[in-house]
Amino acid sequence: MLETTAPEKALGARFRNARESLGISVGEAAESLHIIPRYVRCMESGDYSQLPGVVFLKGYAKGYARLLELPEDQMMALLDAALESKAYFAETADRFAALPKEQASTHHGKWLLLGVLLVVGSGVSYWWNRVDERPVNVPEQYVEEQPIEELHAEEPKAAEPESVEEPPSEVLGNAENQIPAKPEVSIAPAPEAAAGIVEPSVSGTVPLDVSFAASSDPKSPASSDPKSPASSDPEAPAELAGADKLPVSSEAPAAGQLTAVEVMFHGDCWFDIRDASNERIVQLFRSGQTVTFSGQRPIHVIAGAADAVEIRVNGHVWGLDQYKIWNNRVEFVLEP
Amino acid sequence: MFKRLRGLFSSDLSIDLGTANTLIYVRGRGIVLNEPSVVAIRHQGAQKTVAAVGAEAKRMLGRTPGNITAIRPLRDGVIADFYVTEKMLQHFIHKVHENSFITPSPRVLVCVPSLSTQVERKAIRESALGAGAREVFLIEEPMAAAIGAGLPVEEATGSMVVDIGGGTTETAIISLNGIVYADSVRIGGDRFDEAITTYVRRNYGSLIGDATAERIKQEIGCACEGLELREIDVRGRNLAEGVPRSFTLNSEEILEAMQEALAAILQSIKSALEQSPPELASDIAERGIILTGGGALLRGLDRLISEETGLPVIVAEDPLTCVARGGGKALEIIDRRGSGMFFME
């Protein structure tokens, strides 16, 4: 038998007092409630262990309160308080409440799967981005196959012999300068340069000339790092200064096959230019900048802001009105 | 395979697919949905589309234009319209998984009337599978109600439960996790509403809708004499004059209207007591009868049954949700003891 506590005693006492004040015997109360007299006595004494379960106890107590004209809500609140202290009734009331609410393994499986998916997803995304940015691999054998003599033969005569002696990494994307005097230097290009995507360092005030000697060898690690601050080439500053001119390379004998595209930006514009050999410039240019591109036709041009660019092809103004401008974006191809 | 994968992101559900209301209990979250089992169907030529489901559709009952039909896809506790039931279940399952970014495919436990036929059970199972469930368990409503009410169903003592739903009243005697005796009468809350509508038409010459009849039952309905007398003002269409008229009904009139339906329920309970084995009858006589379901909320019903049977009658706590809660607990038992305990084929 469980020990009774204060709320049960208080509740039992209220039932008993009310019954006695109404002059009803336990037997009469039990008969009215259709329950056995023992249950009435148990409720009055607070000994709930003799009762069949909490669902029945609550039902009996509610009926008893109604019979004795006691406030039902108040009595049920007292009963709830009394039941809270009884472990026996907690079990009887809700035997299955003790069962685990959730299967932990299901939850773990869910989070494990989510984690695996996340890792795989990020891996695929990383790989995909790498594929996009991956440089066109120039196998060393390819460069080795290219006789140095041939490279020299393609060298324009206008090239400064001094600049040829300079390491290519210190030269600003010049066709002549890209052909190194020292073969060991040419076969160790910067990865960006090998990709054929040149991201010239462009400042707001200093226009930039970029040219690609596509004719010499489009796949050769032609371009050098324009950002290299350690340039010892005396020609380099001069080239930087000569912003609105085509590079010297365009004047070279190979220029017959090349088309020089000069673009001046009057506003911020995303610009993409690509020649037949897949040499490419793609980046956002700021207002006031100029870029010059030399390459083999067909040259594919996309400008994000058609009204912010002025394009000259081989020195002639190239009107964009002839092309369809959609949402201020223009795209055209300079056919051979 | 995909259902299993989606199942990892779904919660197990216990569905009380009732004639009047559908309740859904989610493990660990409790009752998450309690909506009327009503679907509004829009007809566009030969094509049918679901216009609204649940409470929104119930508001349309009796107020729809020609191209919309608000229907209750369950009748007498079983499926009357397979397609619409499937659509309704689909809507409800999605509703309880609103935050899920993957189409849910939960394990679903559906409560079915104890005397439902194989065909009716198969229809419910197929309907739940069609709505996206990956596994469907069926449990008899009185068993779920008893578990939900907190009865000691696993003990070797007789417990009697009477579940008064919208379409059916289920009476069962349960012992040792099994149903010893079950009876199901196709009388429930809906029959009370019909009785009130008929009474009003006969005595007041006025027509009232189902929604009004249900409101009258909930506000002033009572099952026995000697309770507080209540009144309600009702507006209905006068049959003779053809115009809306207002009149007042009191609880004694409603008691008179519902007498026949109440007598049928009483008869079902008495016959259960008559047919129960003596040992179990003795247990029931000592402990009493538990009332669950929305019908148990009818004022004075416990007193009526108690007076008629001479047994203590107890209305379970939150009787409307007992079946769904019991189903939820049964799902927990599946994980502990396997699915062979309470479930039906």
Interface residues (C-beta under 8 A of the other chain):
Chain A: L33 H34 I35 I36 P52 G53 V54 V55 F56 K58 G59 Y60 K62 G63 T92 A93 D94 R95 F96 A97 L99 P100 K101 E102 Q103 T106 G109 K110 L113
Chain B: L5 L8 F9 R27 G28 I147 A149 G150 L151 P152 E154 T157 E286 R287 G288 I290 S306 G310 L311 P312 V313 I314 V315 A316 E317 K329 E332 I333 D335 R336
